[in-house]
Amino acid sequence: MRAYPRMIRRGDKFDPIEVARRTEEVVCRNGARKYTAFYATGVYGGIATGYAVGCCLRCFFCWTDLSRDFPEAYGDYYTAEEACENIVRAARRWRVCKARISGGEPTLCRKHLLELLELIEDRDEVKLFILETNGILFGADESYVKDVAGFKKVYVRVSLKAGEPEAFEARTGASRDFFELPFRAVKALLDSGARFHVAAMTDPRIMPSEERERLIRELAEIEEFLAVNLEEEVCDPYDGTLARMKFYGLDPLEFFRRKAP
Amino acid sequence: MTPQDAMKVLLMLAEVEGEDVALESLCIAFGVEVPQELRGLEDLPPRVALAHAYARREPRSSLKAAASEVLRWKIEAGQGPNHSSGKAGRRDGPSTL
């Protein structure tokens, strides 16, 4: 069996579905999922957040802490009921009515997520639940999209990492054969009538302008509104990002010295 | 202003700030009235409000038409100011409000 992928170096390549399955073996247990924290933060104008452990991509620019790379070493298991209570408690404490799972990939541990969303539906404290996903598992199984789209409070944000297969592989470590999965997820979300928008790491220090244009055009082929409503992300110097860039072979100081747009 | 023009303005304003303020605050800041089609969504971040509106049948046609007009502008504008760098309080992670 191949070693479990952690931080990537240039040229590393893996099957993200297999990595999802292997990560789930670590972070999911009897319907519970690993989280490292429950808190509220200022993004989205204030949002309660469950910080989940584990992902199926290994983006070199990822902002999350090292729980992404060493899921066995971080976090505790929370049942859906416990996670819901902690999220609602954070929402109450900080007087916000939006909530989300962030950090790791929330679509890992499907049973846990669907149970959590079911519980959130019944909680008056939360009006909107934002699911921030890389779209890999949604693209691989469209029935999952239908399951999620059925919840009234759920809003999905799909984050694209690249506009072409080679760049997808280079930035995420996931084989280029899986490049289309997030776009398939976008199509499935559109077809299922879900409320969602697409984000992409179009930071020009990471994505050349020609690739950005290709990505926007590909989205426009699906639906022009999605392309125009695209949220464009910029890479920030979080601790995890700096460590991953260094491991990848980039000099983070030099990278961040270049001016962001 | 036609509904299509109003949507066009909002799509462009979402490039200034799409996630971290409420639609209503963005509209107030730029002296724009929240269009009838987006009433009830004022508390949501602009992109989220627009996506909610798009999921409804009624505003969808004006959003579609507006998106067609804005697409070229979006491509040519390059990456806009709607990003996390340098925004006070935008940093994500286990912190508090």
Interface residues (C-beta under 8 A of the other chain):
Chain A: T36 A37 Y39 A40 T41 G42 V43 Y44 G45 G46 Y51 W63 D65 W94 V96 S102 L128 I130 Y155 G193 A194 R195 F196 H197 T202 D203 P204 S209 R212 E213 I216 R217 A220 E224 F225 A227 V228 N229 L230 E231 E232 E233 V234 D236 Y238 A260 P261
Chain B: L11 A14 G18 E19 D20 V21 A22 L44 P45 R47 V48 L50 A51 H52 Y54 A55 L63 K64 A66 A67 S68 V70 L71 K74 I75 G78 Q79 G80 P81 N82 H83 S84 S85 G86 G89 R90 R91 D92 G93 P94 S95 T96 L97
